[in-house]
Amino acid sequence: MTPFDIGLIVLAAMLVLVLLGMTVSIALMACSFVGVWLIRGSPDLAANLMALAASDTISSYFFGVVPLFVLMGFLVSESGMGRDAFDVANQMFRRIRGGLGVGTVGANAIFAAITGVSIASAAVFTKIAVPQMMRNGYSPRFATGVVAGSSVLGMLIPPSLLLILYGILTEQNIGDLFIAGIGPGILLALAFGIGIVVTAIFAPRTLGNPQIPEEGEISRANLLRKGLPIVALIVLVLGGIYGGIFTPVEAGGIGALGALALGIMKRTLGLRALGRVLVDTGLVTAAICFLIIAAQMYSRMLALSGLPAGFGAFVIDAELGLTMVLLLYILVVIAMGMMLDSSSIMLILVPLMMPVMVGFDVDLIWFGIVTVIAVEIGLLTPPFGISVYVIKSTLDDPFITLGDIFIGAAPFALAMLAVLMLVVAFPVIATGLIP
């Protein structure tokens, strides 16, 4: 067998193992090791190459951005800023039609800008927003759909763990990726909010029987007390990166320190909560660490097999233009999103597509945003739809089924697809803010 044939067999075996339920990082590592062994004919050489990939990954300075932003996200979640974000957004939009839904989208956008984790947003706002909306006449299907749909903003609006993962995989500037996510993230939040208002005007029964909430009116002083710390943390982290004051790693450290200080000042972050935050940060960082190591092993196996180069040659011989290749790529990503989680899709497809995109002279920062939006659509699509499952498990209400949540989230998935097409057609939406 040629190295190319071995690469194809290993790729197919890895997909089968992942679909059968094997942990993604283990499947990537095992298949990459076997692939290099078969290509080079030496298990010792394969082991040395895999060890080198692991040491090079973890010793990288930019890997430090992962634990720092994860820590910041958990500190923000524990300190009650999700409730503050919801109160502020609800106050701003309470008087318009579908105001609680729009407020939930706004709160998710705010929360995304200080956590970067979609699953955290889904869990937090399931507890905060869904009961509030249902008390005010919104249907359970709409209430859970809004939370599921808007939770995906956490992986697009910076700081985003998926953008960090993409930056490490492709060796792109993480600060530029963060800045590139701002325009599409705001556009997506606006699309969600406008869609809710339009639906409330022309198809109000879709929302249930919503009422303007009587409770929850807060004074201007309380509004400032709740909103200013959130704005300050966002400006500190993203402003520092955008202004060239901090590197992304330094911004993560500063942001974590700021979130810790805010939690202590709010008296919502005690020693027990801090201990829980540190343990959770360690667990998530370890999981991401193994994923990145596995991805590096997988990338080196692909390079040895010649699979990416062969795929690029096939694209050239078939005379497929960039638009057709992108559409096919997006379709594959969305299809895989029905079966796999976000990071798994990126780990498998991005190393395979990189040489093809480089051959087309594509801006890899823009390609990263396209990839993340396409991947995030998978969080809302059955049968996997991890955000939907998080909401279902957090809500623990037998009268609200998974089908209800999937149906409620479907319009938001369509809105994401429309925004994705706009970003593909007009790359300046993503790249316009990059200096």
URKA-V283633 format. One record per residue. N is the residue number from 1. SS is DSSP state (alpha for helix, beta for strand, coil for the rest). D_CENTER is the distance of its C-alpha to the mean C-alpha in Angstrom with 1 decimal. Layout:
BEGIN
N/SS/D_CENTER
N/SS/D_CENTER
END
This chain:
BEGIN
1/coil/38.7
2/coil/37.1
3/alpha/34.0
4/alpha/32.2
5/alpha/33.3
6/alpha/32.2
7/alpha/28.7
8/alpha/28.5
9/alpha/29.8
10/alpha/27.4
11/alpha/24.4
12/alpha/25.7
13/alpha/26.5
14/alpha/23.1
15/alpha/21.5
16/alpha/24.3
17/alpha/23.8
18/alpha/20.1
19/alpha/21.0
20/coil/23.9
21/coil/21.6
22/coil/21.9
23/coil/19.2
24/alpha/17.2
25/alpha/18.2
26/alpha/21.8
27/alpha/22.0
28/alpha/20.8
29/alpha/23.2
30/alpha/26.1
31/alpha/26.0
32/alpha/25.7
33/alpha/28.6
34/alpha/30.7
35/alpha/29.9
36/alpha/31.1
37/alpha/34.0
38/alpha/35.1
39/alpha/34.7
40/alpha/36.5
41/coil/38.8
42/coil/38.4
43/alpha/36.4
44/alpha/37.2
45/alpha/35.7
46/alpha/32.6
47/alpha/32.3
48/alpha/32.9
49/alpha/30.3
50/alpha/27.6
51/alpha/28.7
52/alpha/28.6
53/alpha/25.0
54/alpha/24.1
55/alpha/26.1
56/alpha/25.0
57/alpha/21.3
58/alpha/21.8
59/coil/24.5
60/coil/22.4
61/alpha/22.2
62/alpha/18.7
63/alpha/17.5
64/alpha/18.5
65/alpha/15.4
66/alpha/13.4
67/alpha/15.8
68/alpha/16.4
69/alpha/13.1
70/alpha/12.6
71/alpha/16.1
72/alpha/15.6
73/alpha/12.8
74/alpha/15.3
75/alpha/18.2
76/alpha/16.9
77/alpha/16.2
78/alpha/19.7
79/coil/21.5
80/coil/21.1
81/alpha/19.3
82/alpha/17.4
83/alpha/20.9
84/alpha/22.0
85/alpha/19.2
86/alpha/20.1
87/alpha/23.8
88/alpha/23.6
89/alpha/21.7
90/alpha/24.0
91/alpha/27.0
92/alpha/26.0
93/alpha/25.6
94/coil/27.9
95/coil/30.8
96/coil/29.2
97/coil/28.9
98/coil/25.8
99/alpha/25.4
100/alpha/23.7
101/alpha/21.1
102/alpha/20.6
103/alpha/20.6
104/alpha/17.8
105/alpha/15.6
106/alpha/16.9
107/alpha/16.4
108/alpha/12.7
109/alpha/12.4
110/alpha/14.6
111/alpha/12.9
112/alpha/9.4
113/alpha/11.7
114/alpha/12.9
115/alpha/10.4
116/coil/6.8
117/coil/6.0
118/alpha/5.6
119/alpha/8.5
120/alpha/10.5
121/alpha/10.5
122/alpha/11.7
123/alpha/14.2
124/alpha/15.5
125/alpha/16.1
126/alpha/17.6
127/alpha/20.2
128/alpha/20.8
129/alpha/20.4
130/alpha/21.4
131/alpha/24.8
132/alpha/25.5
133/alpha/24.9
134/alpha/27.0
135/alpha/29.8
136/coil/30.0
137/coil/30.5
138/beta/27.2
139/coil/26.9
140/alpha/24.8
141/alpha/23.2
142/alpha/22.2
143/alpha/21.2
144/alpha/18.8
145/alpha/17.5
146/alpha/16.7
147/alpha/14.7
148/alpha/12.8
149/alpha/12.3
150/alpha/11.5
151/alpha/9.1
152/alpha/6.3
153/alpha/7.3
154/alpha/5.6
155/alpha/2.5
156/coil/5.7
157/coil/8.6
158/coil/9.4
159/coil/9.5
160/coil/5.9
161/alpha/6.1
162/alpha/4.8
163/alpha/7.4
164/alpha/9.6
165/alpha/9.7
166/alpha/10.6
167/alpha/13.0
168/alpha/14.7
169/alpha/15.0
170/alpha/16.6
171/coil/18.2
172/coil/17.0
173/coil/17.3
174/alpha/14.2
175/alpha/15.9
176/alpha/16.3
177/alpha/12.7
178/alpha/11.9
179/alpha/14.9
180/alpha/14.0
181/alpha/10.8
182/alpha/13.2
183/alpha/15.3
184/alpha/13.0
185/alpha/11.1
186/alpha/14.6
187/alpha/15.8
188/alpha/13.4
189/alpha/14.3
190/alpha/17.9
191/alpha/17.8
192/alpha/16.8
193/alpha/19.5
194/alpha/22.1
195/alpha/21.6
196/alpha/22.3
197/alpha/25.3
198/alpha/26.7
199/alpha/26.4
200/alpha/28.1
201/alpha/30.9
202/alpha/31.6
203/coil/30.5
204/alpha/30.7
205/alpha/31.3
206/alpha/27.8
207/alpha/26.7
208/beta/29.6
209/coil/32.2
210/coil/30.3
211/coil/32.4
212/coil/31.9
213/coil/31.3
214/coil/34.4
215/coil/32.9
216/coil/30.4
217/coil/32.3
218/coil/31.8
219/coil/34.0
220/alpha/33.1
221/alpha/33.6
222/alpha/31.1
223/alpha/28.7
224/alpha/29.0
225/alpha/28.9
226/alpha/25.6
227/alpha/24.0
228/alpha/25.3
229/alpha/23.7
230/alpha/20.2
231/alpha/21.2
232/alpha/22.8
233/alpha/19.8
234/alpha/17.6
235/alpha/20.6
236/alpha/21.3
237/alpha/18.0
238/alpha/17.0
239/alpha/20.7
240/alpha/21.6
241/alpha/19.3
242/alpha/20.3
243/coil/23.9
244/coil/24.1
245/coil/25.2
246/coil/22.6
247/coil/20.8
248/alpha/17.1
249/alpha/18.5
250/alpha/21.1
251/alpha/18.8
252/alpha/16.8
253/alpha/20.2
254/alpha/21.6
255/alpha/18.7
256/alpha/19.1
257/alpha/22.8
258/alpha/22.5
259/alpha/20.4
260/alpha/23.1
261/alpha/25.9
262/alpha/24.6
263/alpha/24.3
264/alpha/27.8
265/alpha/29.3
266/alpha/27.9
267/coil/29.4
268/coil/26.5
269/coil/25.7
270/coil/28.6
271/alpha/29.3
272/alpha/28.2
273/alpha/24.7
274/alpha/24.4
275/alpha/25.4
276/alpha/22.8
277/alpha/20.1
278/alpha/21.4
279/alpha/21.6
280/alpha/18.0
281/alpha/16.9
282/alpha/19.2
283/alpha/18.0
284/alpha/14.3
285/alpha/15.4
286/alpha/17.8
287/alpha/15.5
288/alpha/13.2
289/alpha/16.6
290/alpha/18.0
291/alpha/15.1
292/alpha/15.6
293/alpha/19.4
294/alpha/19.3
295/alpha/17.5
296/alpha/20.2
297/alpha/22.9
298/alpha/21.6
299/alpha/21.6
300/alpha/25.1
301/alpha/26.4
302/alpha/25.2
303/alpha/27.0
304/alpha/30.1
305/alpha/30.2
306/coil/29.9
307/alpha/27.6
308/alpha/25.3
309/alpha/28.6
310/alpha/30.1
311/alpha/27.2
312/alpha/27.6
313/alpha/31.3
314/alpha/30.9
315/alpha/28.9
316/alpha/31.7
317/alpha/34.5
318/coil/33.1
319/coil/33.0
320/coil/29.5
321/coil/28.4
322/alpha/25.0
323/alpha/24.2
324/alpha/25.1
325/alpha/23.1
326/alpha/19.9
327/alpha/20.6
328/alpha/21.3
329/alpha/18.2
330/alpha/16.0
331/alpha/18.2
332/alpha/17.8
333/alpha/14.0
334/alpha/14.1
335/alpha/17.0
336/alpha/15.4
337/alpha/12.5
338/coil/15.5
339/coil/16.3
340/coil/13.6
341/coil/10.3
342/alpha/7.3
343/alpha/8.6
344/alpha/12.0
345/alpha/11.8
346/alpha/10.9
347/alpha/13.5
348/alpha/16.1
349/alpha/15.9
350/alpha/15.1
351/alpha/18.2
352/alpha/20.2
353/alpha/19.4
354/alpha/19.7
355/alpha/23.5
356/alpha/23.7
357/alpha/21.6
358/alpha/23.7
359/alpha/26.8
360/coil/25.9
361/coil/25.5
362/coil/22.0
363/coil/20.2
364/alpha/17.5
365/alpha/15.4
366/alpha/15.5
367/alpha/14.9
368/alpha/11.6
369/alpha/10.5
370/alpha/12.1
371/alpha/10.4
372/alpha/6.8
373/alpha/8.3
374/alpha/10.3
375/alpha/8.1
376/alpha/6.3
377/alpha/10.0
378/alpha/10.6
379/alpha/9.1
380/alpha/12.1
381/coil/14.7
382/coil/17.4
383/coil/18.5
384/coil/15.3
385/coil/12.9
386/alpha/11.5
387/alpha/10.7
388/alpha/14.3
389/alpha/15.7
390/alpha/14.3
391/alpha/16.0
392/alpha/19.1
393/alpha/19.6
394/alpha/19.1
395/alpha/21.4
396/coil/24.0
397/coil/26.1
398/coil/28.1
399/coil/28.8
400/coil/25.2
401/coil/24.3
402/alpha/21.2
403/alpha/22.8
404/alpha/23.0
405/alpha/19.3
406/alpha/18.4
407/alpha/21.1
408/alpha/19.9
409/alpha/16.4
410/alpha/17.9
411/alpha/18.7
412/alpha/15.2
413/alpha/14.2
414/alpha/17.2
415/alpha/16.4
416/alpha/13.0
417/alpha/15.3
418/alpha/17.8
419/alpha/15.6
420/alpha/14.4
421/alpha/18.2
422/alpha/19.0
423/alpha/16.7
424/alpha/18.4
425/alpha/21.7
426/coil/21.4
427/coil/19.5
428/alpha/20.9
429/alpha/18.3
430/alpha/15.8
431/alpha/18.6
432/coil/21.1
433/coil/20.2
434/coil/20.2
435/coil/23.7
END
